[in-house]
Amino acid sequence: MTPSWNLVADLRDLWSYPFMVNAFRAGTIVAVLAGAMGWFMVLRRQSFAGHTLAVVGFPGAAGATLLGVAATFGYFAFCVAAALVIAALPFGAGGHGQESAVTGTVQAFALACGFLFVALYKGFLSGMNTMLFGSFLGVTTTQVVVLLVIAAAALAVLTLIGRPLLFASIDPDVAAARGVPVRALSVVFLVLLGCAAAEASQITGTLLVFALLVMPAATAQALTANPRWSLPLTIVIGLAATWLGLGVSYYTSGPLGFYVTTFAFGGYAITRLAGLARFAGLTARGAA
């Protein structure tokens, strides 16, 4: 199946199949939630925590399959549980080094559990590649509804805590002195990040969640430091990478996670190269 030069006809062809319609719906929901959470995650320098929460989705999905329940429940149960474990670290104890140590420990143990669940599963675990690298096949209407409800709830909470969370992310010491509940905001944000990682894992796979959690946010923040522009720009970049990835994956039968990651990385690489070129031009102009 190959695309034509008629974009409208190609879109009609894509959306003539219910599974592709569901894939675009799920991808859109995930891109919006991951973009919003990823923007704060990059700002707060918690990318490693986000990566760990994504990886934890693998043993969650494998464990759910072993128990004979929907993998979606495993994704959310393990990601949220891991977020609570990381959040349980005493605030300020050991700084970022201690947080990284706990996060890495959780990640290593989660991966070990995932491989144990796969080994205990006596049947043929056909969804192994899907868990790790994502797929647009088999996205059901029920899954879309679940993703929508959780994303709407998470975004509603993020909207409520957005302003104090931004303050606490930029300068936690001053925020705490002003009476902002920095510790509570950190815990709530990690739980929301766990929900975002669980959702994104079902589209990109657990190993490639950074495509939607990190790259769009890093690209947008490299373009502008103004939150009013960089936050919505993050979501736009995530949507573009997801939609392009779905379209190319459909016409090439290639892995969805690879294409989403490639488009997201391409945007980031172009942005950074353009920034370096602009800096070099300004330097040369100043030297002259």
C-alpha positions as CSV (number, residue, x, y, z in Angstrom):
1,M,0.0,0.0,0.0
2,T,1.5,3.3,-1.1
3,P,0.4,6.9,-0.7
4,S,-0.5,9.1,-3.6
5,W,0.1,12.8,-4.2
6,N,-3.5,13.5,-3.3
7,L,-3.4,14.2,0.5
8,V,-7.2,14.4,0.9
9,A,-7.6,11.0,-0.8
10,D,-4.8,9.5,1.4
11,L,-6.5,10.8,4.6
12,R,-9.8,9.4,3.5
13,D,-8.1,6.0,2.9
14,L,-6.4,6.2,6.3
15,W,-9.7,7.0,8.1
16,S,-11.8,4.5,6.2
17,Y,-10.6,1.8,8.6
18,P,-12.0,1.9,12.2
19,F,-8.7,0.7,13.7
20,M,-6.9,3.7,12.1
21,V,-9.5,6.1,13.3
22,N,-9.1,4.7,16.9
23,A,-5.3,4.9,16.5
24,F,-5.5,8.6,15.5
25,R,-7.9,9.3,18.4
26,A,-5.6,7.5,20.9
27,G,-2.5,9.1,19.5
28,T,-4.0,12.6,19.7
29,I,-5.0,12.1,23.3
30,V,-1.6,10.7,24.3
31,A,0.3,13.4,22.5
32,V,-1.6,16.2,24.3
33,L,-1.2,14.6,27.7
34,A,2.4,13.7,27.2
35,G,3.2,17.1,25.8
36,A,1.7,18.9,28.8
37,M,3.4,16.6,31.4
38,G,6.6,16.4,29.4
39,W,6.9,20.2,29.4
40,F,6.9,20.4,33.2
41,M,9.1,17.3,33.4
42,V,11.9,18.9,31.3
43,L,11.5,22.1,33.2
44,R,11.9,20.3,36.5
45,R,14.8,18.2,35.2
46,Q,13.0,14.9,36.0
47,S,13.6,13.2,32.6
48,F,15.2,10.2,34.3
49,A,12.1,9.8,36.5
50,G,9.9,10.0,33.4
51,H,12.0,7.4,31.6
52,T,11.8,5.1,34.6
53,L,8.0,5.4,34.8
54,A,7.8,4.6,31.1
55,V,10.0,1.5,31.5
56,V,7.9,0.3,34.5
57,G,5.0,0.0,32.0
58,F,6.6,-3.1,30.5
59,P,6.4,-5.3,33.6
60,G,2.9,-3.9,34.2
61,A,1.7,-4.9,30.8
62,A,3.5,-8.3,31.1
63,G,2.1,-8.9,34.5
64,A,-1.4,-8.1,33.4
65,T,-1.1,-10.5,30.4
66,L,0.1,-13.2,32.8
67,L,-2.9,-12.7,35.0
68,G,-5.2,-12.6,32.0
69,V,-6.4,-9.0,32.3
70,A,-6.1,-6.1,29.9
71,A,-2.6,-4.7,29.5
72,T,-4.0,-1.2,30.0
73,F,-4.6,-1.9,33.7
74,G,-1.1,-3.2,34.1
75,Y,0.4,-0.1,32.5
76,F,-1.4,2.3,34.8
77,A,-1.1,0.2,38.0
78,F,2.7,-0.2,37.7
79,C,3.4,3.4,36.5
80,V,1.4,5.0,39.2
81,A,2.8,2.7,41.9
82,A,6.4,3.5,40.7
83,A,5.5,7.2,40.8
84,L,4.4,6.9,44.4
85,V,7.6,5.0,45.3
86,I,9.8,7.7,43.8
87,A,7.6,10.4,45.5
88,A,8.1,8.7,48.9
89,L,11.7,9.7,48.9
90,P,12.2,12.3,51.8
91,F,12.1,15.7,50.2
92,G,15.6,17.2,50.0
93,A,17.3,14.1,51.3
94,G,20.5,13.8,49.3
95,G,19.3,16.1,46.5
96,H,19.0,15.0,43.0
97,G,21.7,12.3,43.5
98,Q,19.5,10.4,46.0
99,E,16.5,10.8,43.8
100,S,18.4,9.4,40.8
101,A,19.6,6.5,42.9
102,V,16.1,5.6,44.0
103,T,14.8,6.1,40.5
104,G,17.5,3.8,39.0
105,T,16.8,1.2,41.6
106,V,13.1,1.2,40.8
107,Q,13.8,0.9,37.1
108,A,16.2,-2.0,37.4
109,F,13.8,-4.0,39.7
110,A,10.9,-3.3,37.4
111,L,12.8,-4.6,34.3
112,A,13.7,-7.7,36.2
113,C,10.0,-8.2,37.2
114,G,9.1,-7.8,33.5
115,F,11.4,-10.5,32.3
116,L,10.2,-12.8,35.1
117,F,6.5,-12.3,34.1
118,V,7.5,-13.0,30.5
119,A,9.3,-16.2,31.5
120,L,6.3,-17.3,33.7
121,Y,3.9,-16.9,30.8
122,K,3.7,-20.3,29.2
123,G,1.9,-19.2,26.0
124,F,3.3,-17.3,23.1
125,L,3.6,-13.7,24.2
126,S,2.8,-12.1,20.8
127,G,2.5,-8.7,22.2
128,M,6.1,-8.5,23.4
129,N,7.2,-6.2,20.6
130,T,4.1,-4.1,21.0
131,M,4.9,-3.6,24.7
132,L,8.4,-2.5,24.0
133,F,8.1,-0.6,20.7
134,G,4.4,0.3,20.3
135,S,1.8,-0.4,17.6
136,F,-1.3,1.2,16.2
137,L,-3.0,-2.2,15.6
138,G,-5.6,-3.3,17.9
139,V,-6.5,0.0,19.5
140,T,-10.1,-0.5,20.5
141,T,-12.8,2.1,21.1
142,T,-12.9,1.0,24.8
143,Q,-9.1,1.8,25.1
144,V,-9.7,5.2,23.5
145,V,-12.4,6.0,26.0
146,V,-10.2,4.9,28.9
147,L,-7.3,7.1,27.6
148,L,-9.6,10.0,27.1
149,V,-11.1,9.9,30.6
150,I,-7.7,9.5,32.3
151,A,-6.1,12.2,30.2
152,A,-9.0,14.6,30.9
153,A,-8.7,14.0,34.6
154,A,-5.0,14.4,34.6
155,L,-5.1,17.6,32.6
156,A,-7.8,19.0,34.9
157,V,-5.6,18.4,37.9
158,L,-2.6,19.9,36.1
159,T,-4.6,23.0,35.2
160,L,-5.5,23.4,38.9
161,I,-1.9,23.1,40.1
162,G,-0.2,24.6,37.0
163,R,0.7,28.1,38.4
164,P,2.1,27.0,41.8
165,L,3.8,24.0,40.1
166,L,5.5,26.4,37.6
167,F,6.7,28.6,40.5
168,A,7.9,25.5,42.4
169,S,9.7,24.1,39.3
170,I,11.6,27.4,38.6
171,D,12.6,28.2,42.2
172,P,11.5,25.7,44.8
173,D,13.2,27.4,47.7
174,V,11.5,30.7,47.2
175,A,8.3,29.0,46.4
176,A,8.5,27.1,49.8
177,A,9.3,30.4,51.6
178,R,6.1,31.9,50.0
179,G,4.0,29.1,51.4
180,V,3.7,27.0,48.2
181,P,3.3,23.3,49.1
182,V,6.3,22.2,47.1
183,R,6.4,18.7,48.5
184,A,2.7,18.0,47.8
185,L,3.0,19.4,44.3
186,S,5.9,17.2,43.6
187,V,4.0,14.1,44.6
188,V,0.9,15.0,42.6
189,F,3.0,15.8,39.5
190,L,4.9,12.5,39.7
191,V,1.5,10.6,39.8
192,L,0.3,12.6,36.8
193,L,3.6,11.9,35.0
194,G,3.0,8.2,35.7
195,C,-0.4,8.4,34.1
196,A,1.1,10.2,31.1
197,A,3.9,7.6,30.8
198,A,1.3,4.7,31.0
199,E,-0.7,6.3,28.2
200,A,2.3,7.0,26.0
201,S,3.6,3.5,26.4
202,Q,0.6,2.1,24.7
203,I,1.4,4.1,21.5
204,T,5.2,4.3,21.4
205,G,6.0,1.3,23.5
206,T,7.8,1.4,26.9
207,L,11.3,1.9,25.4
208,L,10.4,4.9,23.2
209,V,8.2,7.0,25.5
210,F,10.8,9.7,25.4
211,A,9.7,10.5,21.9
212,L,6.6,12.1,23.3
213,L,7.6,13.0,26.8
214,V,10.9,14.6,26.2
215,M,11.6,15.5,22.6
216,P,8.7,17.9,21.9
217,A,9.2,19.7,25.2
218,A,13.0,20.0,24.7
219,T,12.4,21.3,21.1
220,A,9.8,23.8,22.2
221,Q,11.9,25.1,25.1
222,A,14.9,25.4,22.8
223,L,12.7,27.6,20.5
224,T,11.4,29.9,23.2
225,A,11.6,30.3,27.0
226,N,8.2,31.9,27.3
227,P,5.8,29.4,28.9
228,R,2.9,30.9,27.1
229,W,4.4,29.8,23.8
230,S,6.6,26.8,24.6
231,L,3.8,24.8,26.4
232,P,1.3,24.9,23.5
233,L,4.2,24.5,21.0
234,T,5.2,21.3,22.8
235,I,1.7,19.9,22.3
236,V,1.7,20.9,18.6
237,I,5.1,19.2,18.0
238,G,3.9,16.1,19.8
239,L,0.8,16.0,17.7
240,A,2.7,16.5,14.4
241,A,5.2,13.7,15.3
242,T,2.3,11.3,16.3
243,W,0.2,12.0,13.2
244,L,3.1,11.7,10.8
245,G,4.3,8.6,12.5
246,L,0.8,7.0,12.2
247,G,0.5,7.9,8.5
248,V,4.0,6.6,7.5
249,S,3.6,3.5,9.7
250,Y,0.3,2.7,8.0
251,Y,1.7,3.0,4.4
252,T,5.0,1.3,5.1
253,S,3.9,-1.3,7.7
254,G,6.9,-0.2,9.8
255,P,7.1,0.1,13.6
256,L,5.1,3.0,14.8
257,G,7.4,3.8,17.7
258,F,10.4,4.2,15.3
259,Y,8.6,6.7,13.1
260,V,7.2,8.8,16.0
261,T,10.7,8.9,17.6
262,T,12.3,9.8,14.3
263,F,10.0,12.7,13.5
264,A,10.3,14.0,17.1
265,F,14.1,13.7,17.0
266,G,14.2,15.3,13.6
267,G,12.4,18.4,14.9
268,Y,14.8,18.6,17.9
269,A,17.9,18.2,15.7
270,I,16.8,20.8,13.3
271,T,16.0,23.2,16.1
272,R,19.4,22.7,17.8
273,L,21.3,23.0,14.5
274,A,19.5,26.2,13.7
275,G,20.3,27.6,17.1
276,L,24.0,26.7,16.7
277,A,24.0,28.3,13.2
278,R,22.4,31.5,14.6
279,F,24.9,31.6,17.5
280,A,27.8,31.1,15.1
281,G,26.5,33.9,12.9
282,L,26.1,36.3,15.9
283,T,29.6,35.4,17.1
284,A,31.1,36.0,13.6
285,R,29.2,39.4,13.4
286,G,30.5,40.4,16.8
287,A,34.1,39.5,15.9
288,A,33.8,41.6,12.7
